[in-house]
């Protein structure tokens, strides 16, 4: 089996598209599409030869996957599983944190984000080609949400 090499330029383009898709789908309350599976929530964003799809099941405890295709070929995927730990959780705050992902942390949200009484923290092992991460939200000093995720390039 031969592993296809992805150039830094291509990874940069992929990361830029993932960040753009992120602020045009779930995190922005936009581009929800018809469910692809029983009881799933799906979001899709397309631009030029890129397609992004995010699908998840559940609510207070959930699991999902993001995937990206270029020219109809899968190039990236990330799976996630999370849960709400308290009634003090704010979905609006989570979405605001996710909209602050950047080129340094393009996986879910930034390393650190605060707004009022809420704090978002995210840590990642690896790089965009192969990674595992964990995000959590605190209300004051009480953890109210957590999510594990992993993903990388598809070859």
C-alpha positions in Angstrom: 0.0 0.0 0.0 1.4 3.4 -0.9 0.5 6.4 1.3 -0.3 9.5 -0.6 1.7 12.6 0.5 -0.3 15.8 1.1 1.7 19.0 0.6 1.7 21.8 3.2 -0.1 24.0 0.7 -2.9 21.4 0.3 -3.2 21.0 4.1 -3.3 24.8 4.4 -6.1 25.0 1.8 -8.0 22.1 3.6 -7.6 23.8 7.0 -8.9 27.1 5.6 -11.9 25.4 4.1 -12.6 23.5 7.4 -12.6 26.8 9.3 -14.9 28.4 6.7 -17.3 25.5 6.8 -17.3 25.6 10.6 -18.6 29.2 10.7 -21.2 28.4 8.1 -22.8 25.3 9.6 -23.7 24.0 13.1 -21.6 26.7 15.0 -23.4 29.4 13.2 -26.9 27.9 13.2 -26.8 27.6 9.4 -27.0 25.1 6.6 -28.8 22.3 8.3 -29.8 19.7 5.7 -32.1 16.7 5.5 -31.1 13.9 7.9 -28.9 11.2 6.3 -29.7 8.7 9.0 -32.5 8.0 11.5 -32.7 10.8 14.1 -29.5 12.5 13.0 -28.8 16.2 12.6 -26.8 17.1 9.5 -25.1 20.2 8.2 -23.5 20.7 4.8 -21.3 23.4 3.2 -19.9 23.5 -0.3 -17.5 25.8 -2.0 -15.9 25.3 -5.4 -14.6 21.7 -5.4 -14.8 21.3 -1.6 -17.7 19.7 0.4 -18.0 19.5 4.2 -20.6 17.4 6.0 -21.2 17.2 9.7 -23.7 14.7 11.1 -24.4 13.8 14.8 -26.9 11.8 16.8 -28.1 12.5 20.3 -28.5 15.6 22.4 -27.3 16.0 25.9 -25.0 13.0 25.1 -24.0 12.9 21.4 -21.7 11.4 18.8 -20.9 12.6 15.4 -18.5 12.9 12.5 -17.2 15.7 10.2 -15.9 14.8 6.8 -14.4 16.8 3.9 -14.2 15.9 0.3 -12.2 17.6 -2.5 -13.3 16.8 -6.1 -15.5 14.0 -4.7 -12.7 12.2 -2.9 -12.6 12.0 0.9 -9.6 13.9 2.4 -10.4 14.4 6.1 -12.6 13.1 8.9 -13.0 13.7 12.6 -15.2 11.8 15.0 -16.4 13.2 18.3 -18.4 12.1 21.4 -19.5 14.5 24.1 -21.9 15.1 26.9 -23.6 17.8 28.9 -22.8 17.5 32.6 -25.0 20.2 34.1 -28.1 22.3 33.5 -25.7 25.3 33.6 -24.4 24.3 30.1 -25.0 26.8 27.3 -25.2 25.6 23.7 -25.0 29.2 22.5 -21.6 29.5 24.3 -20.3 26.3 22.8 -21.2 27.5 19.3 -19.5 30.8 20.0 -16.4 29.0 21.1 -16.4 26.8 18.0 -16.6 29.8 15.8 -13.3 31.0 17.3 -11.3 28.1 15.9 -8.2 29.3 14.0 -5.3 28.0 11.9 -3.4 27.1 15.1 -6.4 25.1 16.5 -8.6 24.1 13.5 -10.0 21.0 15.1 -13.0 22.2 17.2 -12.5 25.5 19.0 -9.5 27.6 20.3 -7.3 26.5 23.1 -9.0 29.0 25.4 -12.1 31.1 25.1 -14.1 33.0 27.8 -17.3 35.0 27.8 -18.8 36.1 31.1 -19.2 33.1 33.4 -18.2 30.5 30.8 -14.8 29.2 29.9 -13.9 26.9 27.0 -10.7 24.9 27.0 -9.4 22.6 24.3 -6.2 20.4 24.1 -4.9 18.4 21.2 -2.2 15.8 20.7 -0.8 15.5 17.2 -1.3 17.7 14.2 -4.0 18.1 11.6 -2.9 14.9 9.8 -3.5 12.7 12.8 -4.8 14.0 16.2 -6.8 13.3 19.4 -8.3 16.0 21.5 -10.5 17.0 24.4 -12.6 20.0 25.0 -14.5 21.2 28.1 -16.6 24.0 29.2 -16.8 25.5 32.7 -19.6 27.5 34.3 -17.6 29.5 36.9 -15.3 26.7 38.1 -17.7 23.9 37.5 -17.3 21.6 34.5 -20.6 21.5 32.6 -19.6 19.9 29.3 -16.9 17.6 27.8 -16.1 16.2 24.4 -13.5 13.8 23.0 -12.5 13.9 19.4 -10.0 12.4 17.0 -9.3 12.6 13.3 -6.9 13.4 10.5 -6.3 13.1 6.8 -7.8 10.3 4.7 -5.5 8.6 2.1 
